[in-house]
Amino acid sequence: MEKLNLVNEWDKVFKKNENVSHKKVTFTNHFGITLAADMYMPINYEGKLSAIAVCGPFGAVKEQSSGLYAQELASRGFLTIAFDPSFTGESGGTPRYMNSPDINTEDFQAAVDFLSVQDNVDSEKIGIVGICGWGGIAINTAAIDTRIKATVSSTMYDMSRVTGNGYFDNDDSEEARYISRLSISNQRTIDFKNGSYKLGGGVVDPLPSDAPFFVKDYYDYYKTSRGYHSRSLNSNNGWNVTAATSLLNTRYLYYSNEIRSAVLLIHGDKAHSCYFSRDAYDNMIKDSKYTDNKELLIIPGAVHTDLYDRVDIIPFDKIEEFFRKYL
């Protein structure tokens, strides 16, 4: 197991709930990468607990949105972990600031491995939550790992679709994908010559006055005191330019209509990304025999990042009800 440098003091962007215990834990995935996580538990509990692994958004860290979800769900009686994906945050893996559809799906499975052997966890009652880009990864994981009994995706992005097709599928053409492949391929040569990886930049800063609303939406979270964190890729210099290579040739959700376990998709109707959840739900129930435990919940008036941290908007009562029903 890699030795990680873990921060022990509370450095989250949200307030600590004194009714929830917290500690750092580590576990290793099947690629040999050691992952860092925050474990949250209700202070007073009896017997074995249902457990939930949380990750996302894509390019965020566990001290941001995923930690908030994990702490809130722990306050409602679940044992939870919020983890940093491979190559990011406090987790291991080199080179840094890379992503992989395969490895990131494995990250979620490794989190389930870890939860399933905890003495205070009922291994038959494990769920996952994926936020933003990790919503798509969560569904992808649910399609392969039958130990997962319930999955929540919140303000979901399908990172494979947006990488291959562009925003709103505006670049869904062979020529557009060729241009992306050409640029990434050329950058690989440059990076190899330089012995370093060029970073693509996080959320744009300073914010242009004519920036699209969804860019302003991201800025309001990642670049302000509301959500900024020093280890967050989106808050700082972003992914490696070549990190998206495999996403161009990959598609998540291909077998989503074969998921037999429960899935709840949550999205705001004012979010630019809402089409991802609407389409994912339609694909999930198309020609499926397992539709009774699938649900799409649309939150009126909510934009994309409202479901990152707006506790008055995130439907935690519904999420709790969902997990209690299916775990």
C-alpha positions as CSV (number, residue, x, y, z in Angstrom):
1,M,0.0,0.0,0.0
2,E,1.3,3.4,-1.0
3,K,2.2,5.8,1.9
4,L,-0.1,8.8,1.7
5,N,0.3,12.2,3.3
6,L,-3.0,12.7,4.9
7,V,-4.2,16.0,6.5
8,N,-5.6,15.3,9.9
9,E,-7.2,18.7,10.7
10,W,-10.7,19.6,9.5
11,D,-10.1,21.3,6.1
12,K,-13.6,20.8,4.5
13,V,-15.5,23.6,2.8
14,F,-18.5,22.6,4.9
15,K,-19.1,22.8,8.7
16,K,-18.4,19.8,10.9
17,N,-21.5,18.1,12.3
18,E,-20.7,17.3,16.0
19,N,-23.2,14.5,16.0
20,V,-21.2,12.6,13.4
21,S,-17.8,11.0,14.0
22,H,-15.0,11.4,11.4
23,K,-11.7,9.7,10.6
24,K,-9.4,9.2,7.6
25,V,-9.2,5.7,6.1
26,T,-7.3,4.2,3.2
27,F,-7.8,1.2,0.9
28,T,-6.3,-0.1,-2.3
29,N,-8.0,-0.8,-5.7
30,H,-7.2,-3.6,-8.1
31,F,-4.7,-1.4,-10.0
32,G,-2.6,-1.2,-6.8
33,I,-3.5,2.5,-6.2
34,T,-4.2,3.5,-2.6
35,L,-7.2,5.7,-2.1
36,A,-7.8,8.1,0.7
37,A,-11.3,8.6,2.2
38,D,-13.1,10.3,5.0
39,M,-15.3,7.9,7.0
40,Y,-18.4,9.4,8.7
41,M,-20.5,7.6,11.3
42,P,-23.4,8.5,13.5
43,I,-22.1,8.8,17.1
44,N,-24.8,6.7,18.6
45,Y,-25.8,3.5,16.8
46,E,-26.6,-0.1,17.5
47,G,-25.9,-3.2,15.4
48,K,-24.6,-3.2,11.9
49,L,-25.1,-0.2,9.6
50,S,-26.1,0.2,6.0
51,A,-23.1,1.8,4.2
52,I,-22.7,4.3,1.3
53,A,-19.7,5.3,-0.7
54,V,-19.8,8.8,-2.2
55,C,-17.6,10.5,-4.9
56,G,-17.7,13.5,-7.1
57,P,-17.9,15.9,-8.7
58,F,-15.4,15.1,-11.5
59,G,-12.3,17.1,-10.7
60,A,-13.4,17.8,-7.1
61,V,-12.1,16.4,-3.8
62,K,-13.7,14.7,-0.9
63,E,-13.5,17.9,1.1
64,Q,-16.1,19.5,-1.2
65,S,-19.5,18.2,-2.2
66,S,-19.0,14.4,-1.7
67,G,-18.0,15.0,1.9
68,L,-21.0,17.1,2.5
69,Y,-23.3,14.3,1.2
70,A,-21.4,11.7,3.2
71,Q,-21.6,13.7,6.5
72,E,-25.3,14.4,6.0
73,L,-26.2,10.8,5.3
74,A,-24.1,9.7,8.3
75,S,-26.2,12.1,10.5
76,R,-29.2,10.1,9.2
77,G,-27.9,6.8,10.4
78,F,-25.6,5.4,7.6
79,L,-21.9,4.6,7.7
80,T,-20.4,6.6,4.8
81,I,-17.1,7.3,3.1
82,A,-16.3,10.1,0.7
83,F,-13.2,9.2,-1.3
84,D,-10.7,10.9,-3.6
85,P,-10.4,9.1,-7.0
86,S,-7.1,7.7,-8.2
87,F,-4.5,10.3,-9.2
88,T,-6.3,13.2,-7.4
89,G,-6.6,14.7,-4.0
90,E,-5.0,12.8,-1.2
91,S,-5.2,9.5,-3.1
92,G,-2.2,7.9,-4.7
93,G,-1.4,7.1,-8.3
94,T,1.0,8.7,-10.8
95,P,1.2,10.6,-12.9
96,R,-1.1,13.0,-11.1
97,Y,-4.3,14.6,-12.5
98,M,-5.2,11.7,-14.8
99,N,-8.6,9.9,-15.2
100,S,-9.6,6.6,-16.6
101,P,-13.1,5.2,-17.2
102,D,-11.8,1.7,-16.2
103,I,-9.8,2.8,-13.1
104,N,-12.5,5.2,-11.9
105,T,-15.1,2.5,-12.1
106,E,-12.7,0.3,-10.2
107,D,-12.3,3.1,-7.6
108,F,-16.0,2.8,-6.7
109,Q,-15.7,-1.0,-6.6
110,A,-12.7,-0.8,-4.3
111,A,-14.8,1.5,-2.0
112,V,-17.4,-1.3,-1.9
113,D,-14.7,-3.8,-1.1
114,F,-13.6,-1.7,1.8
115,L,-17.1,-1.2,3.2
116,S,-18.1,-4.8,2.8
117,V,-15.5,-6.0,5.3
118,Q,-16.1,-3.5,8.1
119,D,-17.2,-5.1,11.3
120,N,-20.0,-2.5,11.8
121,V,-21.4,-2.7,8.2
122,D,-24.1,-5.1,6.9
123,S,-22.3,-6.2,3.7
124,E,-25.7,-6.9,2.1
125,K,-26.7,-3.2,2.5
126,I,-24.2,-1.1,0.5
127,G,-25.1,1.8,-1.8
128,I,-23.2,4.4,-3.7
129,V,-23.7,8.1,-4.6
130,G,-22.1,9.8,-7.6
131,I,-22.2,13.5,-8.0
132,C,-21.8,15.3,-11.4
133,G,-19.3,13.4,-13.5
134,W,-19.2,10.7,-10.9
135,G,-23.0,10.2,-11.4
136,G,-22.3,8.6,-14.7
137,I,-19.4,6.5,-13.2
138,A,-21.8,5.4,-10.4
139,I,-24.3,4.1,-12.9
140,N,-21.5,2.4,-14.8
141,T,-20.4,0.7,-11.6
142,A,-23.9,-0.4,-10.7
143,A,-24.1,-2.1,-14.1
144,I,-21.2,-4.3,-13.2
145,D,-21.1,-4.8,-9.4
146,T,-24.1,-6.7,-8.0
147,R,-23.0,-6.0,-4.4
148,I,-24.4,-2.5,-4.9
149,K,-28.0,-2.6,-3.8
150,A,-28.9,1.1,-4.5
151,T,-27.4,3.9,-6.5
152,V,-28.0,7.7,-6.4
153,S,-26.7,10.0,-9.2
154,S,-27.0,13.7,-8.4
155,T,-26.7,16.4,-11.1
156,M,-25.2,13.8,-13.4
157,Y,-22.7,14.2,-16.2
158,D,-21.9,11.4,-18.6
159,M,-18.2,12.3,-19.0
160,S,-17.8,9.8,-21.9
161,R,-20.6,11.5,-23.9
162,V,-19.6,15.1,-23.3
163,T,-15.9,14.2,-24.1
164,G,-16.9,12.5,-27.3
165,N,-19.8,14.6,-28.4
166,G,-19.1,18.0,-26.8
167,Y,-21.6,20.0,-24.8
168,F,-25.2,19.4,-25.8
169,D,-23.8,17.0,-28.5
170,N,-22.8,19.9,-30.6
171,D,-19.6,18.2,-31.7
172,D,-21.0,14.8,-32.4
173,S,-19.1,14.1,-35.6
174,E,-16.1,12.1,-36.9
175,E,-14.4,15.3,-37.9
176,A,-14.7,17.0,-34.4
177,R,-13.5,13.8,-32.7
178,Y,-10.6,13.6,-35.1
179,I,-9.5,17.2,-34.2
180,S,-9.6,16.3,-30.5
181,R,-7.6,13.1,-31.1
182,L,-5.1,15.0,-33.2
183,S,-4.6,17.6,-30.5
184,I,-4.2,15.1,-27.7
185,S,-1.9,12.9,-29.7
186,N,0.4,15.9,-30.5
187,Q,0.3,16.9,-26.8
188,R,1.5,13.4,-25.8
189,T,4.6,13.9,-27.9
190,I,5.3,17.3,-26.4
191,D,4.8,16.0,-22.9
192,F,7.1,13.1,-23.4
193,K,9.8,15.4,-24.7
194,N,9.4,17.8,-21.8
195,G,9.2,15.1,-19.2
196,S,6.1,16.7,-17.7
197,Y,2.4,17.0,-18.3
198,K,0.7,20.2,-19.5
199,L,-2.4,21.1,-17.4
200,G,-5.6,22.1,-19.1
201,G,-6.6,24.6,-16.5
202,G,-9.5,24.4,-14.0
203,V,-12.6,26.6,-14.0
204,V,-11.8,29.8,-16.0
205,D,-10.5,32.7,-13.9
206,P,-10.9,35.6,-14.2
207,L,-14.4,35.0,-15.4
208,P,-15.2,36.6,-18.8
209,S,-18.2,38.9,-18.8
210,D,-19.7,36.9,-21.7
211,A,-19.2,33.5,-20.1
212,P,-22.1,31.1,-20.5
213,F,-24.3,30.7,-17.5
214,F,-23.1,27.2,-16.7
215,V,-19.5,28.5,-16.6
216,K,-20.5,31.2,-14.2
217,D,-22.3,28.5,-12.2
218,Y,-19.1,26.5,-11.8
219,Y,-17.1,29.7,-11.0
220,D,-19.5,30.5,-8.2
221,Y,-18.7,27.2,-6.5
222,Y,-15.1,26.3,-7.3
223,K,-13.5,29.7,-7.3
224,T,-15.2,31.4,-4.3
225,S,-15.1,30.7,-0.6
226,R,-18.3,28.7,-1.1
227,G,-16.4,25.7,-2.5
228,Y,-12.8,26.5,-3.2
229,H,-10.3,23.9,-2.1
230,S,-6.5,23.9,-2.6
231,R,-6.5,20.2,-3.7
232,S,-9.4,20.5,-6.1
233,L,-8.4,20.3,-9.8
234,N,-11.5,22.4,-10.8
235,S,-10.5,25.1,-8.3
236,N,-7.0,25.3,-9.5
237,N,-5.1,24.2,-12.7
238,G,-7.2,21.3,-13.8
239,W,-6.6,17.9,-15.4
240,N,-3.7,17.0,-17.7
241,V,-4.5,18.0,-21.2
242,T,-4.1,14.3,-22.3
243,A,-6.3,13.0,-19.4
244,A,-9.4,12.6,-21.6
245,T,-7.7,10.3,-24.2
246,S,-9.6,7.1,-23.3
247,L,-12.9,8.9,-22.7
248,L,-13.0,9.8,-26.4
249,N,-13.4,6.1,-27.3
250,T,-15.5,5.0,-24.3
251,R,-19.2,5.1,-23.6
252,Y,-20.6,4.8,-20.1
253,L,-24.1,3.5,-19.5
254,Y,-24.1,1.0,-22.4
255,Y,-25.6,-1.8,-20.2
256,S,-27.5,0.5,-17.8
257,N,-30.8,-1.1,-18.8
258,E,-29.5,-4.4,-17.3
259,I,-29.1,-2.9,-13.8
260,R,-31.4,-4.9,-11.5
261,S,-30.7,-2.9,-8.4
262,A,-32.4,0.4,-7.5
263,V,-31.3,3.7,-9.1
264,L,-32.4,7.2,-8.3
265,L,-31.4,10.0,-10.6
266,I,-31.7,13.6,-9.3
267,H,-31.3,16.8,-11.4
268,G,-32.4,20.4,-11.4
269,D,-34.6,21.4,-14.3
270,K,-32.6,24.7,-14.8
271,A,-29.2,22.8,-15.0
272,H,-27.5,22.9,-18.4
273,S,-26.7,19.2,-17.8
274,C,-30.2,18.0,-17.1
275,Y,-30.3,16.2,-20.5
276,F,-27.8,13.7,-19.2
277,S,-30.1,12.5,-16.4
278,R,-33.2,12.5,-18.6
279,D,-31.5,10.5,-21.3
280,A,-29.8,8.2,-18.8
281,Y,-33.2,7.4,-17.2
282,D,-34.8,6.7,-20.6
283,N,-31.9,4.4,-21.6
284,M,-32.1,2.7,-18.3
285,I,-35.7,1.7,-18.6
286,K,-35.7,1.0,-22.3
287,D,-36.3,-2.7,-23.0
288,S,-35.7,-3.4,-19.3
289,K,-37.4,-5.8,-17.0
290,Y,-36.2,-3.9,-14.0
291,T,-38.0,-0.6,-14.1
292,D,-40.0,-0.6,-10.8
293,N,-37.0,0.5,-8.8
294,K,-35.8,3.2,-11.1
295,E,-36.7,6.8,-10.6
296,L,-35.9,10.2,-12.1
297,L,-36.5,13.2,-9.7
298,I,-36.4,16.6,-11.3
299,I,-35.9,19.6,-8.9
300,P,-37.8,22.7,-10.1
301,G,-35.7,25.8,-10.4
302,A,-32.4,24.2,-9.5
303,V,-29.2,24.8,-11.5
304,H,-26.3,22.3,-11.8
305,T,-24.3,23.4,-8.7
306,D,-27.3,23.8,-6.5
307,L,-27.0,20.1,-5.9
308,Y,-23.4,20.4,-4.9
309,D,-24.0,22.0,-1.6
310,R,-27.4,23.8,-1.2
311,V,-28.8,21.7,1.6
312,D,-32.1,23.5,1.3
313,I,-32.4,22.2,-2.3
314,I,-30.7,18.8,-2.2
315,P,-33.5,16.4,-1.5
316,F,-31.8,14.6,1.4
317,D,-35.1,13.4,2.8
318,K,-35.8,11.7,-0.5
319,I,-32.3,10.2,-0.7
320,E,-32.6,8.8,2.9
321,E,-36.0,7.3,2.1
322,F,-34.6,5.7,-1.1
323,F,-31.7,4.1,0.7
324,R,-33.8,2.9,3.6
325,K,-36.2,1.3,1.2
326,Y,-33.5,-0.5,-0.9
327,L,-30.7,-1.1,1.6
